[in-house]
Amino acid sequence: MSVRLAPNAWTLALASLVMCGFAACLCSADEPTLPAEKPSILSNGLSTDAYYFLDGAGNRVIMPGMTLEELERLKNLDEGYAQPVRPYSFQSLAVTGTVTEHRAELTVKVKIHVDVEQHRSIGIPLRMGNFHLSAPADVSGVEDSQTDYDPEERGHILWLSTDKPRDVEVSMRVAARVQSDGRTSLEFQLPAAPSTVSLDVSGTDLVATTEGRGDEVVRAIQQDAQTSQLMVESSGGTFRLNWGQASQSDGVGQVLEAKSVWALRWLSIEDKPTASVDLTVTNLRGDLAPFEFELPADVRLLEQLGSEIVPLGEASTLTNGQRFRVIPDTSTPSDEIKLQLEIEFTADTIDAQSPLSLQGLHVVGAIIQSGEVEVRSDEDYRLRWLRRPWVRNLPGAGRPAGDPDTYRFSFDRVPFELPLWLAARQRRLQVDPQFDVRIRQTLAELTTVIRISGAATDGRSMPIEMRGWTVQSIETDPGGDPLESSAEGTLEEIDLSSLSAASNANEEAALVVRAVRTIPADENRIELPLPHIVSEDGGMLIQPGELTVHTEPGLALVVDLADSMNIDEQPSFQLATGSNPAFRFDVQTLAPDAKLVGFLENERPRVTLQSSASVSLEEGHLVTLVEWDLRPQRGLAGQIPLSMPSSEDWQDWSVTVDDRPAVLQETDDGQVMLVSDLLGNDQHRVRFRQVRMLDPQAVLPTDIEVRLPRPGISDLSTLGEVPISLRGSPAIDIDTEIAGRSVSDLTLDALPSRPLLIRLRPRALQQQRLVMSRVVLTTQCGRGSRSERLLATVSGSGNLRIGLPRELNNLAVVLKVDDELQARIANTDGALNIPLSADRAQHIVDLQIWFTHESSSLGSRLRPTIGLPVGVGQVYWNVILPADQHIVWASPTLGRSMSWEFDRWRMRRVPSQSEATLSSWAGGTMQEQVAIGNRYLFIGSDATSFRTVSFGRAVIWGIVGGVVLLISTLLVSVRQIRHPLSVVVAAVALCGLTLLAPDAAVLVGQLTLLAMSLVAVMLGVRAALRARPHERILDSSKRSPRDGSTRSLTAAAASLPPTGSTQTRSLQVAINSGDES
């Protein structure tokens, strides 16, 4: 006989053992003394199968013994190390059988692996709630087992008891109901296990599909002429197997999704509701086949569009409903169809006791059915409904005036139930007035907003007793369209029909009445009667109104509630900003004599201030900056007085309010006022700035008084402390004396009412050794001016002295230290002293000078104008000359950082470093050159010995050309020069020039080649001319005898004087004679 213990009993037993074990551990700490007399059970000898414990009350308890493994198991259970909740796993599941008309005979085989280490009972849910056992289940692999049906779990449960891991196989013969609702289907509720289903069904050419997880594999295999086999492979779970003939039009294999939109029209209780239904059906698995839908019992189909619809008879899902078949057009297959149906509800009586039950349109077999219902009714009725599951109301539907009221609902499934009926409305106007009064010095402005709702306003009018207020305008809200009205004395009658036309017949309309009333300037007591809405026929429901009173900044209203009538204050009313003087009251609008009485007083300003100030030196100017964080509480009306005497230079101050310019002006009584249209009851940021020129010849140290602006208001509260910072320049310190100490940063409780005395003194620099490690010196020469730039990286601190000549005309200097513009400090000798602070290890000095300097185009000597101290590091001298000026000599201490390159027919020097590279190397930034001529780059370290000599291009050409012509003439005219020694002398001279002035040697060589080319051309022309004796111009007309060249020369030498022309002519004769010979 198998024994099955309920899981709850096992859990209770284990919990009791664990609690007792813990009690034993706690009791062992005190180890109570055993009684002297042993119990009889102990006297007889107690084995280790039982233990003796004391409970919390000290009573002796005998507990059955247990093994060590059992104790550890209980301990693991308590500490959370128990075995898994499911000590079993499904290995496989197979379903086989045959299907008749409405019954399926199935055999289910389940293989389960049970993993336990100790003896215990396990309940394994097999599910299959729709399968009924036709014979006892056959369980193999375990001795103690039992199969039950659990109504709560709605499925079969296998109970088994084992003490070790087992492989269990369960075989069950079951019967199941087959549904034939338009298609044949069988539902499977299997456990989560690898499953196969094999069914033998009657029929051929079958199409099978599943509805479930969607990942099942379905196959239909034809076995013979009458039967087919359906195969399903899945991972278990719940799914439905559908099959049918492929030629049938039942939509077998379709996964349908339906969405319907209802537009229901119900204008009166006497009319029958009608509806237009837009139905969209989509097949998620291909083209749409014929499908079926059902209509409720109280609905009649009037018209349909979109496809062919065939009635089938009574519905199966909707009680007493109608069933229709939709046959899509097969000429254009599609996975979606849209139908338009016109239906009418046939219920005779619809009221609160028997409402209209809206159930929806049911598409047979659709997995998703959702949609919306829109109900429109006349404005004389209001739709009522009851809340039901699966239907929810959609708020926010628009209800324009003159159109039927609209109500919207949405549903998530079909069928649903939504009870509806209409209720008549009462045709009365509901009037809700609101009054807003703004009080100025001599005028009160009234804005009355009247909201009207309820019945239609066509043909109605609203009389309003204005009670002394002068009407300025009557408009719609919103829109601002004027409304028609007529006045009779103080009675203003407003035509509400024009309000309906202007508001497009909305359910709720509003109008705005604006009026004014004068206030006597010589009286501080004011009375403000409120307009009264007259309703004599009871057609208006006038609601209690609200009165909001605002006063102009600088005015305060003291309300006299005792003399005021039909007005009650709202003590809990408070605006978003407490600084706005406003009151709100409840007004009994039905009373014709409601009025507000009070006293109007001038209000003193009240301000909360948070401020800060700074004084700094910028390029020889003393800049004072004061910032206010102004938080007015009351009383500001576009201006605020300043605590600043008019005798001081308050005109030097510039002021902004919220980054917009403001104005300082003096009143008749000598008070300085800050005026700005932004100054109201909001928080503002006010910024004062003053720039004062300092005397450059002033002897330091010196004292200066600085007044800081502060509000001239008696009711002034300072929020927090006021920090004041004093910042000097690299050469001048600013401080003030507080309690005998000089401080540059001080904190006060408030802005000082007296001027702040500050002291300017020269800054004592910490002198350290100055090293100029990287220097770039740029000299750019023009015809009438010269500019130089010094860019250097300087290490150390102190005063850096840069020498400048005294005779520089129109000198302009720009000095930057670490990219900050500095004021130039000149000594008597004209040199510059540049202070370098000790807060940085290295400084970048950028010095630029411009001065007038006339330079000759013939030639000049060039040296740096900026004098560098002795002991600098590496210096690059960048020289830029005009395009027609060339350097022909540089001092031997200068190295050339240039290379020769061919430029067409000539050679020229090209610097090896660009200006951008040099600027980056020295730590500065590059400055673009507008026009660059000839650029030369030298490198050295002794800046005091930098020298160059430059000549103009015309001068160089004149010298070289003249020398070449002279030498050519001498070579032609003087025979003694035509000697090999002359060539040696010329070569030695050229080598010496190359060694002493290589730049000049290159230029001379290029020009010499050009000049010699010209000489060769000249000699060629001369030879051509001497070949024609009759065309000679310089020779004599007498021809000398041509007895031979030797004799001609000898005769010429003996007879003629030794002149240059004679010798030249003799040379021509010799040349000609040679040519002839």
ABEGO torsion letter per residue (X at the ends): XBBBBBAAAAAAAAAAAAAAAAAAAAAAAAGBBBBABBBAAAAAEBBAABBBBBBAAGBBBBBBBBBAAAAAAAAAAAAGABBBABABBBABBBBBEBBBAABBBBBBBBBBBBBBABBBBBBBBAEGAABBBABBBBBBGBABBBBBBBAAAGBBBBBBBBABBBBBBBBBBBBBBBBBBGBBBBBBBBBBBBBBBBBBBBEBGBBBBBBBAGABBBBBBBABAABBBBBBBBAEEBBBBBBBBAABAAGBGBBBBBBBBBBBBBABAABBBBBBBBBBBBBAAEBBBBBBBBBBAABBBABBBGBBBBBAEBBAABBGBBBBBBBBBAABBBABBBBBBBBBBABABBBAABBBBBAEBBBBGBABBBEBBBBBBBAABBBBBBBBBGBBBBBGBBBBBGBBBBBBBBBABOBBBBBBBBBBBBBBBBBBBBBBBBBBAABBBBBBBBBBBEBBABGBBBBBBAGGBBBABBBBOBGGBBBBBBBBEABBBBBAAAAAAAAGGBABBBBBBBBBBBBBAABABBBBBBBBBBBAAGABBBBBBBBBBBBBBGBBBBBBAAABBGBBBBAABBBABAABBBBBBBBBAABAABBBBBBBBBBBBBBBBBBBBBBBBBGGBBBBBBBBBBBBABGBBGBBBBBBBAABBAAABBBBBGGBBBBBBBBAAGBBBBBBAABBABBBBBBBBBBBBBBAABBOBBBBBBBBBBBBBABBBBBEBBBBBBBBBAABBBBBBBGGBBBABBBBABBBABBBBBBBBBBBBBBBBBBBABBBBBBBBBAABBBBBBBBBBBEBEBBBBBBBAABBGBBBBBBBGGBBBBBBBBAAGBBBBBBBAABABBBBBBBBBBBBBBBAAEBBBBBABBBBBGBBBBBBBBBBBAABBBABBBAABBBBBBBBBBEABBBBBBABBAAAAAAAAGBBBBBBABBBBBBBBBBABAAABBBBBBBAAAAAAAAAAAAAAAAAAAAABAAABBAAAAAAAAAAAAAAAAABAAAAAAAAAAAAAAAAAAAAAAAAAAAAAABAAABAABBABBBBBAEAAAAAAAAAAABBBBAAAAAAAAAAAAAAAAAX
